[in-house]
Amino acid sequence: MMKMVIAIVHDKDSARLSDALVEQDFRATKLATTGGFLKEGNTTFMMGIPQERLDDLMDVIQSNCSSRDQMITPISPMGGHADSYIPYPVEVQVGGATVFVLPIEGFHQF
């Protein structure tokens, strides 16, 4: 059975993960994406893989996408509620990976 793996990673982890995927013979399509909360750059990797390689792929993703703490200054809300705005820097966790694994009925390469 085939799986569709969609991995959303921080841009700082993107090149390292891309190199590791090539080294481990995983093919991926890369898309430039933007996160909703921090409005920072992400990279989304889409991969079709056999079920038996899923654990290997997850190991590659986990070992190349580390989370870290970062100080950010929130952008003031335009037209939003000022009472929910935090006017000082806050520490948030960035990086790591968000991974979705979906079953697929067919996989074709032409």
Secondary structure, DSSP 8 states (H G I E B T S, - for coil): -EEEEEEEEEHHHHHHHHHHHHHTT---EEEEEE-SSS--EEEEEEEEEEGGGHHHHHHHHHHH--EEEEEE-----SSS-GGG---S-EEEEEESEEEEEEEES-----
